[in-house]
């Protein structure tokens, strides 16, 4: 037998007078305590992953942007890059700068969305899924271009990016499911707490919840099965 007192079990949504439902009362919502915070674990890990990947992409985009600004025709020739017909060096350089800083803005958005996902926002998780899918599609196009251009190292980098994007997308879908469970648990607990407050304000309990040991004048309220200690001897 357990050494701890056994607490009574009541039908769902019915509690004895003076006893709030689980997660409420001392340290409850009024005090900022959330007994269902553990349900948001998948959302927190997805948010952290999105922030990390967004930060890495931001650093990579800034480095490429700075390199594009400092690019010269001689550097382009040393890399063996052939300027497409209809483009000159200045146009190609400006295009590279615009693409790099557009990527910087995109990854900053990833970081912001990831920070909001950490707080359990379903809308942010859905937004993160859209960004991740869009990033995967763009990376697939970049992979095709790298393969056609014979860039083996560039293709490996893009493949790693695609894998990370798919990884993030899976975790964000799991985060949406966890957030739905968290919201459902909070709504159910709020209904229980509202019922408890109504019964407490009315000063009465349902007939099925009026045991003789509860609330009788001159009697000490106790949990059923709890040991009654003898009073002081006179």
C-alpha positions in Angstrom: 0.0 0.0 0.0 1.2 3.5 -0.8 2.5 5.6 2.1 0.7 8.7 0.6 -3.0 9.5 1.2 -5.3 8.4 -1.5 -7.3 11.2 -3.0 -10.9 10.6 -4.1 -11.9 10.3 -7.7 -14.9 12.3 -8.9 -16.9 12.2 -12.1 -15.6 14.4 -14.9 -16.5 18.0 -14.2 -17.8 17.4 -10.6 -15.8 18.4 -7.6 -16.6 18.7 -3.9 -17.2 22.2 -2.6 -14.1 24.1 -1.9 -11.9 21.9 -4.1 -11.0 23.4 -7.6 -10.2 21.1 -10.5 -6.7 20.0 -11.3 -4.4 22.8 -12.3 -6.5 25.6 -10.6 -6.5 27.1 -7.2 -3.2 27.9 -5.6 -0.6 28.5 -8.3 -3.3 28.2 -11.0 -3.9 30.4 -14.1 -4.4 33.5 -12.0 -0.8 33.1 -10.8 0.6 32.4 -14.3 1.0 28.6 -13.8 0.1 26.4 -16.8 -0.3 22.7 -15.8 -0.4 21.7 -19.5 2.8 23.4 -20.6 4.5 20.0 -21.1 2.2 19.5 -24.1 4.0 22.2 -25.9 7.3 20.3 -26.0 7.1 19.6 -29.8 6.4 23.3 -30.4 9.4 24.4 -28.4 11.8 22.1 -30.1 10.4 23.1 -33.6 10.8 26.8 -32.6 14.4 26.2 -31.5 15.2 24.4 -34.7 13.7 27.1 -36.8 15.7 29.8 -35.0 18.9 27.8 -35.4 18.4 27.1 -39.1 17.3 30.7 -39.7 20.4 32.0 -37.9 22.7 29.8 -40.0 20.9 30.9 -43.2 21.1 34.5 -42.1 24.9 34.3 -41.6 25.3 32.5 -44.9 23.2 35.1 -46.8 25.2 38.0 -45.2 28.5 36.4 -46.2 27.3 35.9 -49.8 25.9 39.4 -49.9 29.2 41.0 -48.8 31.1 38.7 -51.3 28.8 39.9 -54.1 29.4 43.5 -53.2 33.2 43.0 -53.3 33.0 40.9 -56.5 35.2 42.0 -59.4 35.4 40.8 -63.1 38.8 39.2 -62.3 37.3 37.2 -59.4 34.5 36.1 -61.6 36.9 34.9 -64.3 39.0 33.0 -61.7 36.0 31.1 -60.6 35.2 30.1 -64.1 31.8 31.7 -64.1 30.4 32.5 -67.6 28.2 35.5 -67.9 24.9 34.5 -69.7 24.1 36.2 -73.0 22.2 39.5 -72.5 23.9 40.2 -69.1 26.9 42.2 -68.3 29.0 42.1 -65.2 27.3 44.9 -63.4 23.8 43.4 -64.0 24.9 40.0 -62.8 26.5 41.5 -59.7 23.4 43.5 -58.8 21.2 40.4 -59.3 23.5 38.4 -56.9 23.3 41.2 -54.3 19.5 41.4 -54.5 19.1 37.6 -54.2 21.4 37.5 -51.2 19.7 40.2 -49.3 16.3 38.8 -50.2 17.5 35.5 -48.6 18.6 37.5 -45.5 15.1 39.0 -45.1 13.6 35.5 -45.6 15.8 34.0 -42.8 15.1 36.9 -40.5 11.4 36.0 -41.0 12.2 32.4 -40.1 13.9 33.5 -36.8 10.9 35.7 -35.9 8.4 33.0 -36.6 10.5 30.4 -34.7 10.5 32.7 -31.6 6.7 32.9 -31.8 6.4 29.2 -32.3 8.3 28.8 -29.0 5.3 30.5 -27.2 2.9 27.9 -28.6 1.3 29.9 -31.5 -0.5 27.7 -34.0 -0.6 30.5 -36.6 3.2 30.9 -36.4 3.7 27.1 -36.7 1.5 27.1 -39.9 3.5 30.1 -41.2 6.7 28.3 -40.5 5.4 25.3 -42.5 4.7 27.5 -45.5 8.1 29.1 -45.3 9.8 25.7 -45.0 8.0 24.3 -48.0 8.8 27.4 -50.0 12.4 27.1 -49.0 12.5 23.5 -50.0 11.1 24.2 -53.5 13.6 27.0 -54.1 16.4 24.8 -52.9 15.3 22.0 -55.3 15.5 24.5 -58.2 19.0 25.6 -56.9 20.1 21.9 -56.8 19.0 21.4 -60.4 21.0 24.5 -61.4 24.1 23.3 -59.5 23.9 19.9 -61.1 23.6 21.3 -64.6 26.6 23.6 -63.8 28.7 20.8 -62.5 29.1 22.3 -59.1 29.6 19.3 -56.8 30.3 21.2 -53.6 27.4 23.6 -54.2 25.1 20.6 -54.9 26.1 19.1 -51.5 25.4 22.3 -49.7 22.0 22.6 -51.3 21.2 19.0 -50.5 22.0 19.7 -46.8 19.6 22.7 -47.0 16.8 20.6 -48.4 17.3 17.9 -45.7 17.1 20.6 -43.0 14.0 22.2 -44.5 12.2 18.8 -44.6 13.3 18.1 -41.0 11.9 21.5 -39.9 8.7 20.9 -41.8 8.1 17.6 -40.1 8.7 19.0 -36.6 6.4 22.0 -37.4 3.6 19.7 -38.3 4.1 17.9 -35.0 4.1 21.2 -33.3 0.7 22.1 -34.8 -0.7 18.8 -33.4 0.8 19.5 -29.9 -0.7 23.0 -29.9 -4.1 21.7 -30.8 -3.9 19.2 -27.8 -2.7 22.0 -25.5 -5.6 24.3 -26.5 -8.1 21.5 -26.1 -6.8 20.7 -22.6 -6.9 24.3 -21.6 -10.5 24.7 -22.9 -11.6 21.6 -21.0 -9.9 22.8 -17.8 -11.5 26.2 -18.2 -14.9 24.6 -18.4 -14.2 22.6 -15.2 -13.0 25.7 -13.4 -16.1 27.7 -14.5 -18.3 24.9 -13.2 -16.4 24.9 -9.9 -16.8 28.7 -9.5 -20.6 28.5 -10.3 -21.1 25.8 -7.6 -19.0 27.7 -5.1 -20.9 30.9 -5.8 -24.3 29.1 -5.4 -23.1 27.5 -2.1 -24.4 24.1 -3.1 -23.3 20.9 -4.8 -25.2 18.4 -7.0 -27.1 15.7 -5.1 -24.6 13.1 -6.2 -21.8 15.2 -4.7 -23.1 15.8 -1.2 -21.4 13.2 1.0 -22.1 13.5 4.7 -18.5 14.1 5.6 -18.3 17.3 3.6 -19.3 20.7 4.9 -21.3 19.5 8.0 -21.4 21.9 10.9 -19.0 21.0 13.6 -17.2 18.4 11.5 -13.7 18.7 10.0 -13.6 18.2 6.3 -11.2 15.5 5.1 -10.5 13.3 2.1 -12.1 9.9 2.2 -9.5 7.4 3.3 -7.3 10.0 4.9 -6.1 9.0 8.4 -7.8 11.0 11.2 -5.3 11.9 13.8 -6.5 12.1 17.5 -6.8 15.5 19.1 -4.7 16.7 22.0 -5.3 14.9 25.2 -6.7 16.9 28.0 
